[in-house]
Amino acid sequence: MSPSRIFSLIKTPCGRAKFNELNTQKGLLSRIRLGWFVFFAAIRDWNLKNPDQSEGSES
């Protein structure tokens, strides 16, 4: 998944920073931890507004 797609799921600045940190690490366990993080961050941020979308762009 591209970062823009992930950032539509992870909406908090701290979550996005943690995603970028985990995404730079290599190895099997690091990839598993990244997937685990994305899964739970997406659940936590489900009801939050996406800060990348402006208020006037709704159609």
DSSP file (Angstrom, degrees, kcal/mol; ACC not computed):
  #  RESIDUE AA STRUCTURE BP1 BP2  ACC     N-H-->O    O-->H-N    N-H-->O    O-->H-N    TCO  KAPPA ALPHA  PHI   PSI    X-CA   Y-CA   Z-CA
    1    1 A M              0   0    0      0, 0.0     0, 0.0     0, 0.0     0, 0.0   0.000 360.0 360.0 360.0 142.9    0.0    0.0    0.0
    2    2 A S    >>  -     0   0    0      1,-0.1     4,-2.3     4,-0.0     3,-0.5  -0.457 360.0-112.9 -79.8 155.7    1.2    3.5   -0.8
    3    3 A P  H 3> S+     0   0    0      0, 0.0     4,-2.9     0, 0.0     5,-0.2   0.840 116.8  58.0 -58.0 -33.7    1.7    6.0    2.0
    4    4 A S  H 3> S+     0   0    0      2,-0.2     4,-0.6     1,-0.2     0, 0.0   0.888 108.6  45.6 -65.6 -36.2   -1.2    8.1    0.7
    5    5 A R  H X> S+     0   0    0     -3,-0.5     3,-0.7     2,-0.2     4,-0.5   0.901 114.2  48.3 -70.1 -41.7   -3.5    5.2    1.1
    6    6 A I  H >X S+     0   0    0     -4,-2.3     4,-2.8     1,-0.2     3,-1.5   0.897 106.3  57.2 -64.7 -40.3   -2.2    4.4    4.5
    7    7 A F  H 3< S+     0   0    0     -4,-2.9    -1,-0.2     1,-0.3    -2,-0.2   0.654  97.3  62.1 -70.4 -13.8   -2.5    8.0    5.6
    8    8 A S  H << S+     0   0    0     -3,-0.7    -1,-0.3    -4,-0.6    -2,-0.2   0.689 114.1  36.2 -77.9 -18.1   -6.3    7.9    4.7
    9    9 A L  H << S+     0   0    0     -3,-1.5     2,-0.7    -4,-0.5    -2,-0.2   0.805 115.6  54.4 -96.7 -40.4   -6.5    5.2    7.4
   10   10 A I     <  +     0   0    0     -4,-2.8    -1,-0.2     1,-0.1    32,-0.1  -0.871  64.5 166.6 -98.8 111.8   -3.9    6.6    9.9
   11   11 A K        +     0   0    0     -2,-0.7    -1,-0.1    30,-0.3    -4,-0.1   0.599  40.7  88.7-108.9 -13.9   -5.1   10.1   10.6
   12   12 A T  S  > S-     0   0    0      1,-0.1     4,-2.3    38,-0.1     5,-0.2  -0.628  73.3-130.0 -89.0 146.9   -3.2   11.3   13.7
   13   13 A P  H  > S+     0   0    0      0, 0.0     4,-2.1     0, 0.0     5,-0.2   0.881 109.9  50.2 -60.6 -38.4    0.2   13.0   13.3
   14   14 A C  H  > S+     0   0    0      2,-0.2     4,-2.2     1,-0.2     5,-0.1   0.876 110.1  50.6 -69.2 -35.1    1.8   10.8   15.9
   15   15 A G  H  > S+     0   0    0      2,-0.2     4,-2.3     1,-0.2    -1,-0.2   0.891 110.5  49.1 -66.8 -39.8    0.5    7.7   14.2
   16   16 A R  H  X S+     0   0    0     -4,-2.3     4,-2.3     2,-0.2    -2,-0.2   0.880 110.7  50.5 -67.2 -37.7    1.8    8.8   10.9
   17   17 A A  H  X S+     0   0    0     -4,-2.1     4,-2.1     2,-0.2    -2,-0.2   0.915 111.3  48.1 -65.3 -42.4    5.2    9.5   12.4
   18   18 A K  H  X S+     0   0    0     -4,-2.2     4,-2.7     2,-0.2     5,-0.2   0.890 109.7  53.2 -65.4 -39.2    5.3    6.0   14.0
   19   19 A F  H  X S+     0   0    0     -4,-2.3     4,-2.5     2,-0.2    -2,-0.2   0.937 109.4  48.3 -59.8 -46.8    4.3    4.5   10.6
   20   20 A N  H  X S+     0   0    0     -4,-2.3     4,-1.0     1,-0.2    -2,-0.2   0.884 112.4  49.5 -61.7 -38.5    7.2    6.3    8.9
   21   21 A E  H >X S+     0   0    0     -4,-2.1     4,-0.5     1,-0.2     3,-0.5   0.935 114.9  42.6 -65.0 -46.9    9.6    5.1   11.6
   22   22 A L  H >< S+     0   0    0     -4,-2.7     3,-0.7     1,-0.2    -2,-0.2   0.821 108.4  60.4 -70.0 -30.7    8.4    1.4   11.4
   23   23 A N  H 3< S+     0   0    0     -4,-2.5    -1,-0.2     1,-0.2    -2,-0.2   0.751  99.1  56.8 -70.2 -24.2    8.3    1.5    7.6
   24   24 A T  H << S+     0   0    0     -4,-1.0    -1,-0.2    -3,-0.5     2,-0.2   0.690  88.7  93.3 -80.5 -17.8   12.1    2.3    7.4
   25   25 A Q    <<  -     0   0    0     -3,-0.7     2,-0.3    -4,-0.5    -3,-0.0  -0.516  65.6-147.9 -79.4 144.0   13.0   -0.8    9.4
   26   26 A K        +     0   0    0     -2,-0.2     4,-0.2     4,-0.1     2,-0.1  -0.708  45.7  69.8-108.0 159.5   13.8   -4.0    7.5
   27   27 A G  S  > S-     0   0    0     -2,-0.3     4,-1.9     1,-0.1     5,-0.2  -0.265  82.2 -84.5 116.2 159.5   13.3   -7.6    8.4
   28   28 A L  H  > S+     0   0    0      1,-0.2     4,-2.1     2,-0.2     5,-0.2   0.924 124.4  47.6 -65.4 -47.9   10.5  -10.1    8.8
   29   29 A L  H  > S+     0   0    0      1,-0.2     4,-2.3     2,-0.2    -1,-0.2   0.854 110.6  53.5 -65.0 -33.7    9.6   -9.1   12.4
   30   30 A S  H  > S+     0   0    0      2,-0.2     4,-2.2     1,-0.2    -1,-0.2   0.893 108.9  48.7 -66.4 -39.8    9.7   -5.4   11.5
   31   31 A R  H  X S+     0   0    0     -4,-1.9     4,-2.2     2,-0.2    -2,-0.2   0.879 111.2  50.1 -67.5 -38.3    7.2   -6.0    8.7
   32   32 A I  H  X S+     0   0    0     -4,-2.1     4,-2.4     2,-0.2    -2,-0.2   0.921 111.2  48.8 -65.0 -43.5    4.9   -8.0   11.0
   33   33 A R  H  X S+     0   0    0     -4,-2.3     4,-2.6     2,-0.2    -2,-0.2   0.885 109.6  52.9 -64.0 -38.5    5.0   -5.2   13.6
   34   34 A L  H  X S+     0   0    0     -4,-2.2     4,-2.6     2,-0.2    -2,-0.2   0.927 110.5  46.7 -62.6 -45.5    4.2   -2.7   10.8
   35   35 A G  H  X S+     0   0    0     -4,-2.2     4,-2.2     2,-0.2    -2,-0.2   0.902 112.3  50.5 -62.4 -41.4    1.2   -4.6    9.7
   36   36 A W  H  X S+     0   0    0     -4,-2.4     4,-2.1     2,-0.2     5,-0.2   0.919 111.9  48.3 -60.9 -45.5    0.1   -5.0   13.3
   37   37 A F  H  X S+     0   0    0     -4,-2.6     4,-2.8     1,-0.2     5,-0.3   0.925 111.0  49.3 -62.5 -46.7    0.5   -1.3   13.9
   38   38 A V  H  X S+     0   0    0     -4,-2.6     4,-2.2     1,-0.2     5,-0.2   0.901 109.9  52.9 -61.6 -41.5   -1.5   -0.3   10.7
   39   39 A F  H  X S+     0   0    0     -4,-2.2     4,-1.5    -5,-0.2    -1,-0.2   0.950 116.1  36.9 -58.8 -52.1   -4.3   -2.7   11.6
   40   40 A F  H  X S+     0   0    0     -4,-2.1     4,-2.3     1,-0.2    -2,-0.2   0.835 115.0  54.3 -75.6 -32.0   -4.8   -1.3   15.1
   41   41 A A  H  X S+     0   0    0     -4,-2.8     4,-2.3    -5,-0.2   -30,-0.3   0.892 107.6  51.6 -66.4 -38.3   -4.1    2.4   14.2
   42   42 A A  H  < S+     0   0    0     -4,-2.2     4,-0.3    -5,-0.3    -2,-0.2   0.887 110.6  48.5 -65.2 -38.5   -6.8    2.2   11.4
   43   43 A I  H >< S+     0   0    0     -4,-1.5     3,-1.0    -5,-0.2     4,-0.3   0.928 113.1  47.2 -66.2 -44.6   -9.3    0.8   14.0
   44   44 A R  H 3< S+     0   0    0     -4,-2.3     3,-0.4     1,-0.2    -2,-0.2   0.879 116.6  43.0 -64.4 -37.9   -8.5    3.6   16.5
   45   45 A D  T >< S+     0   0    0     -4,-2.3     3,-1.2     1,-0.2    -1,-0.2   0.315  81.3 108.7 -92.4   8.3   -8.7    6.4   13.9
   46   46 A W  T <  S+     0   0    0     -3,-1.0    -1,-0.2    -4,-0.3    -2,-0.1   0.875  83.6  39.2 -53.5 -45.3  -11.8    5.1   12.2
   47   47 A N  T 3  S+     0   0    0     -3,-0.4    -1,-0.3    -4,-0.3     2,-0.2   0.443  95.4 101.9 -90.1  -0.6  -14.1    7.8   13.5
   48   48 A L  S <  S-     0   0    0     -3,-1.2     2,-0.2     1,-0.1   -36,-0.0  -0.519  76.9-110.0 -83.5 151.4  -11.6   10.7   13.1
   49   49 A K        -     0   0    0     -2,-0.2    -1,-0.1     1,-0.1    -2,-0.1  -0.517  33.7-110.8 -74.7 147.8  -11.7   13.2   10.3
   50   50 A N    >   -     0   0    0     -2,-0.2     3,-1.2     1,-0.1    -1,-0.1  -0.718  20.9-154.3 -80.4 118.4   -9.0   13.0    7.8
   51   51 A P  T 3  S+     0   0    0      0, 0.0    -1,-0.1     0, 0.0   -40,-0.0   0.663  89.3  66.0 -69.7 -14.4   -6.8   16.2    8.2
   52   52 A D  T 3  S+     0   0    0    -45,-0.2     2,-0.5     2,-0.1   -44,-0.1   0.710  87.4  78.6 -78.5 -20.5   -5.6   15.9    4.6
   53   53 A Q  S <  S-     0   0    0     -3,-1.2     2,-0.1     2,-0.0     5,-0.0  -0.765  80.2-133.9 -92.7 129.6   -9.1   16.7    3.2
   54   54 A S    >   -     0   0    0     -2,-0.5     3,-0.9     1,-0.1     4,-0.1  -0.412  18.3-116.9 -79.2 160.0  -10.2   20.3    3.3
   55   55 A E  G >  S+     0   0    0      1,-0.2     3,-0.7     2,-0.1    -1,-0.1   0.844 110.7  49.9 -64.9 -36.3  -13.6   21.3    4.6
   56   56 A G  G 3  S+     0   0    0      1,-0.2    -1,-0.2     3,-0.0    -3,-0.0   0.477  90.8  78.0 -85.6  -2.4  -14.8   22.7    1.2
   57   57 A S  G <   +     0   0    0     -3,-0.9     2,-0.2     2,-0.0    -1,-0.2   0.373  62.1 119.4 -91.1   6.6  -13.9   19.7   -1.0
   58   58 A E    <         0   0    0     -3,-0.7    -3,-0.0     1,-0.1     0, 0.0  -0.533 360.0 360.0 -73.9 136.2  -16.8   17.6   -0.1
   59   59 A S              0   0    0     -2,-0.2    -1,-0.1     0, 0.0    -3,-0.0   0.390 360.0 360.0-109.9 360.0  -19.0   16.7   -3.0
